[in-house]
């Protein structure tokens, strides 16, 4: 297969990474789109979520990582998490690297999503070309129309998995104990901490996030255009 026959769809937010330019220079057909899931679609069922070390650590602590993993698994048969950069940076970014590695273990074992490291953008581009070269059965267009699930149980899990440090297994345990997301979100941090695998630290982070006043909240002296 010639390089000119290969096609990769790229999320527009990846422009600043320099990777789209590298792929174009190689001769790959690239399409810049606004992707709802993943950063690079290299085949009908293969999507790559690229994260720098800093972004990966941030996504672990704010809970985005597991929510993204849920969505990747729901819509693609072959999701891949690509970690770009020097892993030694973790020591300077977080005081507790074990939390970081615990999250990666969850991605690999619970979500069964492969994790591939690359040192820089140049190597990332080469890896994407290699993935794109793999032949897949054509089951539909690369760019899928992603719809929100109408399955209430999936929606409930998605809500809980969006909480800091919560993966699907713990989300299921929460639902088993409380029956619904609203009852779980109303629980105290001490009550949440009793959920197996959740713990006091994550329970406090969840309550802190839920209770923190949003910067979007209007003050009493602000007037809307309709007032």
N, C-alpha and C positions, 0 to 999 in steps of 0.2 A: 504494500500500500504506500502510495506517495504521500509526502508531507502535505502537499497542496490539497489532498483529498480529505484531510483531517479537519474536524470542526469542533470548536469549543465555545460554549456560551458562558459569558463572564458577567458577574454582577458589577454594576457600574461603580460601586464603592471600592472595587479593587483597582481602579485606575491609578490611584496614588501609590500602589505597591510597586509599580513598574513592571509587573509580570505580564500584563496585556501587551505592552510594547515588545517585550522579549519574545512572546509567542508569535506576534506578527512578523518580527524580524526573521524568525525561523521559517516562516512561510505557512503557518497554521491559519486556517480560516477562523476568525474570531468574530463573535457577535456580542456587543455590550447591551445588556438588558437590566432591568430592575428585577432581581430574583427574590422571591419570597422565601426560598429555602436554599441554603448553600451558597457558595461563591463561584464554583466552576462546575458546569455540567459537561462531562467528557463523553457521555454515552447516554442512550435512552434510559438506562437504569443506574447510572453511576454518577454520583454527585460528590464533590469535595468541599468540605468546610475548612478553610484555611485560617489559622490563628497564629499570631505572633505570640511569643512567650508572655509578654505583658497582657495582651488581650485574653489569652487563655486563663491566666491567673485571675484576672478581673471577672471573667465569665464564671469561674468556679465560685467565687465569693458572692456574686450577685444572683446566682442561680440560673443565669442564661444558658449555661452549657447543657444542662440536662433537658431543658425545654427544647433546645435546638436538636439534641439527639433524638428526642421523641418525634419531632417533625421530620427529621431526616429518615428515620426508620419507617415512618408511616407512609411516606410518599416515594421512596426509592429502595430498590432491592439491594443496591451496593453503595451505601454511604461510606465515606472515608473522612477521618479527621486528620488533617495535615498540620503539624506543628513546625513553624518556621523560626529558626534562631538558635541561640546558644542556651542550652538547658541550664548551664551554670548560673545564668542570670536569676534563676528562681531563688537562690540563696539571698540575693540582695533585694528581691521584690517582696518576699513574704518571710515572716519569722518562723512559720511552720510549714515546711515543704511537704510534710506527711499529708496535710489536707489536700495539697495539689496532686500528689501521687495517688491518694485515695480516690480522688475524682477521676483520674485517668483509669484506675482499676475498674471503676464503675462503668466507664464508657466501654472498655474492652470486654469486661466479663458480663455485666448485666445487659448492656445494650448490644453487645457483640459487634461493635463498630471498630474496624482496624484503625490503628494510630500509626502514622508514618511521619518521622522527623526529617526535616531538611535544614541545612545550615543557613541558606540565604535564598533570595528571589531567583537567582540563576538556576540553582538546583531544583527549586520548586517548579520552574517552567519546564525543565527537562523531565521531571517526574510526571507532570500533566500530559506532556506529549506521549510519554510511554503508556500512560493509562488510556489515552485517546486512541492509541494504536491497537489496543485490544479489541477484537471483534466481538460484538454482542448481537444476539438475535434482535432484529428490529421489531419492537413491539408498539411503537408509537413515536411521536415527535419528541425531540430532546426537551423542549420547553413545555412543561405540563401546566394545565390550569389547576392551580392548587385551591381546593375548596375546604372550607372549615368543616370539620366533622359534625354530623348530625347525631352521632352516637353520644348519648348523655354521659355514659360511663367514661368514654374517652375524653370528653370535655371536662369532666370532674378531675380526672387524672392530670390533664393538661394544666388546669388551674393550680393544682397542688404542686406540680413539677416546676411551675414558674417561681416557686418560693426559693429563697437562698439555700443551696445545698441539698435540695430534695430531688431524688431520682424516683423512677417509677416504682421500685420495690417499697421504698418508704412511703410513697404516696398511697399505695395499696394498703399498707398497714394502718395508715391514718384513717382511710375510709372504713376499714374493718372495725376500727375502734369507735369512730364518731358517726359513721353512717352518711355524712354529707360534708361538703367543703365548708358550708356556713357554720356548722357546729364546730368543726376543727379550727377555723379561723377565730372563733370566739373563745377558744380554750386559753388558759394561762400558759406561760412559758414552762412552768413547773409540770403542768399536765402534759404538754407536748413532749417534754424531755423524757417522759416515761415510755414513749414509742420506741420499740427496739431498733437500734441503729441510728436514732436521731440525735439524742444527747442534749445536754444543757446548753452548750455553746451555740449550736445551730438553732435551738429553740429560742434563745434570746435574740439571735440575729433576725429570725422570722418576725418576732413580736416587735422588734425595733423598726423593721422595715414597714410593717403594717401600721404602726402607730405614728411614724414620722409624718409631720405635716408636709404636704406637697408644695413645691415652689409655684405650682400653677394655681394655688388657692387664692382667690381674690380677697383683698382686705375690705373691711367694712366701708371704707371711704372711696373705694373704686366704683366707678359707674360704668355700666355697659352701654352700648350704643342704643339699646332698646329702652333704657330707663327714661 
